[in-house]
Amino acid sequence: LSLVRCAYLFLRQGRREALSKLLAIVEQMRKDPRLRVGLFGHETLAYFTLHMVHYFISSSSWSLAQPFALFAEHCDRILDASLYRAYYSDALIHSKEART
């Protein structure tokens, strides 16, 4: 599952619960040496992704009862893997401080 999809599905249970679950997944992935997590195992990007998904939902009066595929079609910008670059420099996002 993508970080965006996880954020979308978890938001159905509320923002606090979604953040807790998303950060738990990030932590679990970082601890498993068998996984190559890349940007998925990144705490700052987890926060960013959840915030952006929540923003797109709120700003478009989107219902979380809708399937994720429809959300992805309606808000396709959220699937842009480089969206974070509009808000974070590569130097910052790849720093140790940003990962934890």
C-alpha positions in Angstrom: 0.0 0.0 0.0 1.1 3.5 -0.6 1.5 6.1 2.1 -1.3 8.1 0.5 -3.7 5.2 0.4 -2.9 4.3 4.0 -3.5 7.9 5.1 -6.8 8.0 3.2 -8.0 4.7 4.7 -6.9 5.5 8.2 -8.6 9.0 8.1 -11.9 7.1 8.1 -11.2 6.5 11.8 -10.4 10.1 12.6 -7.3 12.3 12.3 -5.6 11.4 15.6 -6.2 7.7 15.1 -4.9 7.9 11.5 -1.7 9.7 12.5 -1.1 7.1 15.3 -1.5 4.2 12.8 0.5 5.8 10.1 3.4 6.6 12.4 3.2 3.0 13.8 3.6 1.6 10.3 6.5 3.9 9.6 8.3 2.8 12.8 7.6 -0.8 12.1 9.0 -0.5 8.6 12.1 1.3 9.8 12.8 -1.5 12.3 12.6 -4.3 9.8 16.0 -4.8 8.2 14.4 -6.9 5.4 12.4 -4.0 4.1 13.8 -1.3 1.8 11.5 1.5 2.9 12.8 4.6 1.2 10.5 7.5 1.7 7.7 5.3 3.1 9.7 4.9 6.3 9.9 8.6 6.9 8.1 10.3 9.8 8.1 13.8 8.4 6.7 12.6 5.1 4.0 10.5 6.9 2.9 13.7 8.7 3.0 15.6 5.4 1.1 13.0 3.5 -1.6 12.7 6.2 -2.0 16.5 6.3 -2.2 16.8 2.5 -4.8 14.0 2.2 -6.8 15.6 4.9 -6.5 19.0 3.2 -7.7 17.7 -0.2 -10.6 15.9 1.5 -11.6 19.0 3.5 -11.2 21.5 0.7 -13.2 19.5 -1.8 -15.9 18.4 0.7 -14.9 14.8 -0.2 -16.6 11.9 1.6 -14.3 9.3 3.0 -17.0 6.7 2.2 -15.9 7.0 -1.5 -13.3 4.4 -2.7 -9.7 5.5 -2.7 -9.5 5.0 -6.5 -12.1 7.8 -7.0 -10.2 10.0 -4.6 -7.0 9.4 -6.5 -8.7 10.4 -9.8 -10.4 13.5 -8.3 -7.2 14.7 -6.4 -4.5 13.3 -8.6 -2.0 15.8 -7.4 -1.8 14.0 -4.1 -0.2 11.0 -5.9 2.7 13.2 -7.2 5.7 11.6 -5.5 7.5 14.9 -5.6 4.7 17.0 -4.0 6.8 17.4 -0.8 9.4 19.3 -2.8 7.1 22.2 -3.0 7.4 22.5 0.8 10.7 20.8 1.7 14.2 21.0 0.3 15.9 17.7 -0.6 18.6 18.5 1.9 16.1 18.9 4.7 13.9 16.0 3.8 16.9 13.6 3.6 18.4 14.8 6.8 18.5 12.5 9.9 16.4 15.0 11.8 13.6 14.9 9.3 13.4 11.1 9.4 12.7 10.9 13.1 
